[in-house]
Amino acid sequence: MSIYSKISPEFIEKLITIVGKQHCLVDKKALMPYGSDKTEDYFFEPEVVLKPGSPEEISDILKLCNEHRVPVTPRGAGTGLSGGALPIHHGIVLAMERFNRILSIDELNLQATVEPGVITQTLQEAVKEKGLFYPPDPASKGSCFIGGNLAENSGGPKAVKYGVTRDYVLNLEVVLPTGEIIWTGANVLKYATGYNLTQLMIGSEGTLGIITKVVFKLKPYPQKDVTLLCPFITSEEACKAISAIYMAGIVPSGMEFLEKDAIQKTKAYLEQELHEKITFEIPDEMGALLLMELDGNNEDMLMLEAERIATAIEPFETGELLFADSTAQKDELWKIRRNVSPAVNAHTVTKSEDVVVPRGQLPQLVKAIKAIGETYGFESVCFGHAGDGNLHINILKNDISEEDWHGKINEGIGMIFKTVASLGGTLSGEHGIGLAKRDYMHLVMSEAHFRIMRGIKQTFDPNHILNPDKIFKVR
């Protein structure tokens, strides 16, 4: 039997008194968009969608739901790829789209205070106008919410040099599942005052509390950048070259790996679906490429670094190292990279995985993925943040039967995850575990890990109402 209560008409009336009738959705048609995200073909219909407008409203909602044991699933923009914001126990979806304000940009202390419904690119552009830089740069930055970035500890291409979301968070305002509102830390650069609840919240996928404000630290915006493109005969050669570049003392601000198939599918998608002319062509004899960016404030120094990259990759089977000559060329190359996932998903349903291994193990991983695909009968498209060992693997459904898609293919994914674990890696770098990877967690975590995590969940959420059974099963 379910431990959760169904929502009655009387309960809905209580919710309406908190958020107002216009922010309480119960109509089937209105509920539909909140039952899915970008995770393959999952769908779980919520009973109610609420759109609160203040931390106090969220507090009142959670107090009520905690008392009556009604599950609550927080949701941002719905761009997730692990099913983390899907209401698998139905109940309430708490949509954070009204929390969309940049509250302050503090130029003196290089900080910004924002709400979780702010779109990532909106924050980046707002601070850039003041000469400041918020580096986390997920591919979906034009649509994803800051709250989702916090939930999954998002990274993106610039993570290789600048770090991920958690590296820029100073403090969080959080509503706990029992309704209390707390600040997790302080707006300071150093913090050694008890347990670091701020960092615990980041990457917790909305299972421990609902973030309502975040204080970020910022950097001065780099004034110069250079974009380089290097094609390789094979994917393995491209991956081998990565470590050589680092050994040469170069830390790019971006280093992205793309298979030829990823480039071709994305180019076709941009031209046919979005009607955008793409001039870039990968040479026929090349099987993959590295897209690299260098940034800083001294153009001469950047060109010297580019020359060192050219020297470092000479021992490998490469094509000609190319420089983007204009802003338009740079934008086109990054547009290809950022649209790989939408392009592949427009082609067919996919299972999207984002595993991480030590970057020196990437060649073995790519080779193993292709071998596993041949064994289990699936096509994969690989790309990702090669500089930090974070590989995205899109497994294409194509004409695979439903039975095999939910059976045999999942076995193949399990083999990929086992390979990742054997190479010293883990299941996710930025998409999170959510629902999609939950049943594979035992491959990388011991029973002691689960006992500690369940204990933390119990402390924060004693009735298990907040995004239950994500990451791991709570009971």
C-alpha positions in Angstrom: 0.0 0.0 0.0 1.1 3.5 -0.7 2.3 5.6 2.3 1.0 8.7 0.6 -2.5 10.2 0.7 -4.6 11.0 -2.3 -5.6 14.7 -2.7 -9.2 15.4 -1.9 -11.3 18.4 -3.0 -11.1 19.8 0.5 -7.3 19.6 0.4 -7.3 21.5 -2.9 -9.3 24.2 -1.3 -6.7 24.6 1.4 -4.0 24.8 -1.3 -6.0 27.5 -3.1 -6.1 29.6 0.1 -2.3 29.5 0.1 -1.4 30.3 -3.5 -4.6 31.6 -5.1 -6.9 29.8 -7.6 -4.9 31.1 -10.6 -1.8 29.4 -9.3 -3.4 26.0 -8.5 -3.8 23.8 -11.6 -6.1 20.8 -11.5 -7.3 20.6 -15.1 -6.0 17.5 -16.9 -4.8 19.5 -19.9 -3.0 22.0 -17.7 -1.3 19.2 -15.8 0.0 17.3 -18.8 3.2 19.4 -19.4 4.3 18.8 -15.8 4.3 15.0 -16.1 7.3 14.7 -18.3 10.7 16.3 -18.9 13.5 15.6 -21.4 14.1 12.1 -20.1 13.3 9.6 -22.9 9.5 8.9 -22.8 8.7 9.0 -19.1 5.3 10.4 -18.0 3.8 10.6 -14.5 0.7 12.8 -14.1 0.5 15.0 -11.0 -2.7 15.4 -9.2 -2.1 19.2 -8.7 0.4 21.7 -9.9 1.1 24.7 -7.6 2.9 27.9 -8.6 3.9 29.6 -5.3 5.3 33.1 -5.3 7.1 33.3 -1.9 9.1 31.2 0.5 6.3 31.6 3.0 3.8 30.1 0.6 6.1 27.2 0.0 6.5 26.8 3.8 2.7 26.7 4.2 2.3 24.1 1.4 5.0 21.8 2.8 3.6 22.0 6.4 0.2 21.0 5.0 1.6 18.2 2.9 3.9 16.9 5.6 0.9 16.7 8.0 -1.2 14.8 5.5 1.6 12.8 3.8 1.1 14.2 0.3 4.2 13.9 -1.9 5.7 17.1 -3.4 7.9 17.2 -6.4 9.8 20.5 -7.0 10.2 21.4 -10.7 12.2 24.0 -12.6 12.2 24.4 -16.4 11.7 20.7 -17.1 15.0 20.3 -19.1 16.2 17.4 -16.9 17.6 14.2 -18.4 17.3 11.8 -15.4 13.6 12.1 -14.4 14.5 14.0 -11.3 11.5 16.4 -11.4 8.9 13.8 -12.3 6.0 13.1 -9.9 6.4 9.3 -9.7 4.0 9.2 -6.7 1.7 11.7 -8.4 0.7 14.2 -5.7 1.8 17.8 -6.1 4.3 19.4 -8.5 5.7 22.6 -7.1 6.5 24.7 -10.2 9.1 27.3 -9.4 8.6 29.5 -12.5 7.4 32.6 -10.5 10.7 32.7 -8.6 12.3 34.5 -11.6 14.0 37.6 -10.2 17.7 38.7 -10.0 17.5 40.3 -6.6 20.9 42.1 -6.5 24.3 42.2 -8.2 26.9 43.3 -5.7 29.8 44.7 -7.7 31.8 45.5 -4.5 31.8 41.9 -3.3 31.4 40.2 -6.7 28.2 38.5 -5.7 24.7 38.0 -7.1 21.6 37.0 -5.2 18.9 35.4 -7.4 15.8 33.2 -7.2 15.9 29.7 -8.6 13.5 30.3 -11.5 16.0 32.7 -13.2 17.2 31.3 -16.6 20.9 30.6 -16.5 21.7 32.7 -19.6 19.7 35.6 -18.2 21.9 35.7 -15.1 25.1 35.4 -17.2 24.1 38.3 -19.4 23.0 40.5 -16.5 26.3 40.1 -14.7 28.3 40.5 -18.0 26.8 43.9 -18.4 28.7 44.9 -15.3 31.9 43.3 -16.4 31.4 40.1 -14.3 31.3 36.4 -15.1 29.2 33.5 -13.9 31.0 30.6 -15.5 28.7 27.5 -15.1 27.5 27.0 -18.7 25.2 24.1 -19.3 24.2 23.3 -22.9 20.6 24.2 -22.1 21.6 27.6 -20.6 19.0 29.4 -22.7 16.1 27.5 -21.1 17.2 25.8 -17.9 16.6 27.4 -14.5 19.2 28.1 -11.9 17.3 25.9 -9.5 17.8 22.9 -11.7 21.5 23.7 -12.0 21.7 23.6 -8.2 19.7 20.4 -8.0 22.0 18.6 -10.4 25.3 20.5 -9.7 25.4 21.4 -13.4 28.7 22.1 -15.2 29.0 22.6 -18.9 31.9 23.3 -21.2 33.6 25.9 -19.0 33.7 23.6 -16.0 37.1 22.2 -17.0 38.7 25.5 -16.1 36.3 27.3 -13.9 34.5 24.5 -12.0 30.8 23.6 -11.6 27.8 25.2 -10.0 28.7 24.2 -6.4 32.0 26.2 -6.8 30.0 29.5 -7.1 27.5 29.1 -4.3 28.0 31.0 -1.0 24.6 30.7 0.6 21.1 29.4 0.1 17.7 30.2 1.5 15.9 26.8 1.8 12.4 25.7 2.8 12.7 22.4 4.6 10.1 19.6 4.0 8.7 20.3 7.5 8.2 24.0 6.6 11.0 25.8 8.4 12.9 28.4 6.4 16.7 28.6 6.9 19.8 30.1 5.4 22.4 27.4 5.0 25.5 29.5 5.4 26.8 33.0 5.1 27.6 35.4 2.2 31.4 35.0 2.8 34.2 33.4 0.9 35.4 31.2 3.8 33.1 29.1 5.9 34.2 26.8 8.8 31.1 27.1 11.1 29.7 23.6 11.5 28.5 21.2 8.8 28.4 22.8 5.3 24.6 22.5 4.6 25.1 24.7 1.5 27.1 22.1 -0.3 24.9 19.3 1.0 21.9 20.9 -0.7 23.7 21.3 -4.1 23.3 18.1 -6.1 20.6 16.7 -3.8 18.0 16.8 -6.6 15.3 18.5 -4.6 15.1 15.7 -2.0 16.2 17.6 1.1 14.6 21.1 0.7 13.4 23.7 -1.8 15.8 26.4 -2.6 14.2 29.9 -2.8 17.3 32.2 -3.0 20.9 31.6 -3.9 23.9 33.9 -3.4 26.6 33.3 -6.0 30.2 34.5 -6.1 31.3 36.0 -9.5 34.5 36.6 -11.3 35.7 39.4 -13.6 34.8 38.7 -17.2 37.7 37.5 -19.4 38.2 40.0 -22.3 39.7 37.7 -24.9 39.1 34.2 -26.2 40.3 31.9 -29.0 38.3 29.0 -30.4 40.2 26.0 -31.9 39.0 23.0 -33.7 41.1 19.8 -34.2 39.7 16.8 -36.2 41.1 13.3 -35.5 41.0 10.1 -37.5 39.2 8.2 -34.6 37.4 9.0 -31.4 40.1 7.1 -29.5 42.9 9.3 -30.9 40.9 12.4 -30.0 40.5 11.2 -26.4 44.2 10.2 -26.2 45.2 13.8 -27.2 43.4 15.3 -24.2 45.9 14.3 -21.6 48.8 15.5 -23.8 47.3 18.9 -23.9 47.1 19.1 -20.2 50.7 17.7 -19.9 51.7 20.7 -22.0 50.5 23.0 -19.2 47.4 24.2 -21.0 44.1 24.5 -19.2 41.5 25.4 -21.8 38.3 27.2 -20.8 36.5 24.6 -22.8 37.4 21.3 -24.3 34.5 19.4 -26.0 34.6 16.0 -27.7 32.3 15.2 -30.6 31.9 12.1 -32.7 31.5 12.6 -36.4 27.9 11.2 -36.1 27.0 13.8 -33.5 28.2 16.6 -35.8 26.4 15.3 -38.8 23.1 14.8 -37.0 23.3 18.2 -35.4 24.1 19.9 -38.7 21.1 18.3 -40.4 18.9 19.2 -37.4 19.9 22.9 -37.5 19.5 23.2 -41.3 16.3 21.1 -41.7 14.4 21.8 -38.5 15.6 25.2 -37.5 16.4 26.4 -41.1 19.9 27.7 -40.1 22.7 27.5 -42.6 25.8 25.7 -41.2 29.0 26.2 -43.1 31.2 23.8 -41.1 32.0 20.5 -42.6 34.1 17.8 -40.9 36.5 16.1 -43.4 35.3 12.7 -44.6 38.4 10.9 -43.3 38.0 12.2 -39.8 36.0 10.4 -37.1 35.9 12.9 -34.3 37.0 16.3 -33.2 38.0 18.4 -30.2 36.4 21.8 -29.9 38.6 24.0 -27.6 38.4 27.5 -26.2 41.2 29.5 -24.5 40.3 32.7 -22.6 42.0 35.4 -20.7 43.0 39.1 -21.0 46.1 38.9 -23.1 45.6 37.8 -26.7 49.3 37.2 -27.3 49.4 34.8 -24.4 46.4 33.0 -25.8 48.1 32.5 -29.2 51.2 31.1 -27.5 49.0 28.6 -25.7 47.3 27.7 -29.0 50.8 27.0 -30.5 51.6 24.7 -27.5 48.4 22.8 -28.2 49.4 22.4 -31.8 52.7 20.9 -30.7 51.1 18.7 -28.1 48.8 17.0 -30.6 51.4 16.4 -33.3 52.0 12.7 -32.2 48.4 11.8 -32.8 46.4 11.0 -36.0 45.0 14.5 -36.6 43.8 16.7 -39.3 44.7 20.4 -39.5 44.3 22.5 -36.4 41.8 25.2 -37.3 41.1 28.6 -35.7 37.7 30.3 -35.8 38.4 33.5 -37.6 35.3 35.5 -36.5 32.7 35.7 -33.9 30.2 34.2 -36.4 32.4 31.1 -36.8 32.8 30.7 -33.0 29.1 31.0 -32.5 28.4 28.4 -35.2 30.8 25.9 -33.7 29.4 26.3 -30.2 25.8 26.2 -31.6 26.6 22.7 -33.0 27.9 21.6 -29.7 25.0 22.9 -27.7 22.4 21.4 -30.0 23.7 17.8 -30.1 21.2 16.5 -27.6 18.1 18.3 -29.2 19.3 17.1 -32.6 19.6 13.5 -31.5 16.3 13.6 -29.6 14.6 15.0 -32.7 15.8 12.0 -34.6 14.5 9.4 -32.2 13.7 8.6 -28.5 16.9 8.3 -26.6 18.3 7.2 -23.3 20.8 10.0 -22.3 23.6 9.1 -19.9 26.4 11.3 -18.6 29.1 9.3 -17.1 32.5 10.5 -15.7 35.9 8.8 -15.7 39.4 10.1 -15.0 40.1 11.8 -18.3 43.0 9.5 -19.1 40.5 6.6 -19.2 38.3 8.2 -21.9 39.9 6.2 -24.8 39.1 2.9 -23.1 35.6 4.1 -22.3 34.7 5.2 -25.8 36.0 1.9 -27.2 34.0 -0.1 -24.6 30.8 1.8 -25.3 30.9 0.9 -29.0 31.7 -2.7 -28.3 28.8 -2.9 -25.8 26.5 -1.3 -28.5 27.4 -4.0 -31.0 26.7 -6.7 -28.4 23.4 -5.4 -27.3 22.2 -4.0 -30.6 22.1 -0.3 -30.1 23.5 2.8 -31.8 25.1 5.5 -29.6 26.2 9.0 -30.1 29.0 10.2 -27.9 30.1 13.7 -27.1 30.8 15.8 -24.0 33.1 17.6 -21.7 36.3 15.8 -22.5 38.5 18.0 -20.4 37.0 16.8 -17.2 36.2 13.2 -18.3 32.5 13.8 -18.5 31.1 11.8 -21.5 27.5 12.1 -22.7 26.1 9.0 -24.3 22.9 9.1 -26.2 21.5 5.7 -27.0 19.1 5.8 -29.9 15.9 3.8 -30.0 15.5 3.8 -33.7 13.5 0.6 -34.6 14.3 -1.2 -31.3 11.2 -3.0 -30.0 9.6 -1.7 -26.8 10.4 -5.0 -25.1 14.1 -4.7 -25.9 14.2 -1.0 -25.2 13.0 -1.6 -21.6 14.9 -4.9 -21.2 17.9 -5.8 -23.3 19.0 -2.1 -23.8 18.9 -1.5 -20.1 21.1 -4.5 -19.6 23.6 -2.9 -22.0 23.4 0.4 -20.1 24.2 -1.6 -17.0 27.3 -2.9 -18.7 28.4 0.6 -19.6 28.0 1.6 -16.0 30.0 -1.4 -14.8 32.7 -0.4 -17.2 32.7 3.1 -15.9 33.0 1.9 -12.3 35.9 -0.4 -13.3 37.7 2.6 -14.8 37.4 4.5 -11.6 34.4 6.6 -12.7 30.9 7.3 -11.6 27.3 7.4 -13.0 26.7 11.1 -13.5 28.6 14.3 -13.7 25.8 16.8 -14.2 22.5 15.2 -15.2 21.9 13.6 -11.8 20.6 10.2 -10.8 16.9 11.0 -10.5 14.8 8.0 -11.5 16.6 6.9 -14.6 19.8 5.8 -12.9 18.5 5.0 -9.4 18.6 1.3 -9.9 22.3 1.3 -10.9 23.5 3.2 -7.8 24.7 -0.1 -6.2 27.4 -0.3 -8.9 29.3 2.7 -7.4 28.1 2.9 -3.8 28.2 0.5 -0.9 25.5 -0.2 1.7 27.3 2.1 4.0 26.8 5.0 1.5 23.0 4.2 1.3 22.7 4.0 5.1 24.3 7.5 5.5 22.2 9.0 2.7 19.0 7.5 4.0 19.8 8.9 7.4 20.3 12.3 6.0 17.0 12.1 4.1 15.2 11.0 7.3 16.6 13.9 9.3 15.5 16.5 6.7 12.3 14.8 5.6 11.0 12.4 8.2 7.8 11.7 6.3 9.5 11.3 2.9 7.2 13.7 1.2 9.8 15.7 -0.8 10.7 14.2 -4.2 10.6 10.7 -2.7 12.4 7.7 -4.2 14.8 9.8 -6.3 18.5 8.9 -6.3 17.6 5.9 -4.1 14.5 4.3 -2.6 13.8 5.7 0.8 12.1 2.6 2.2 
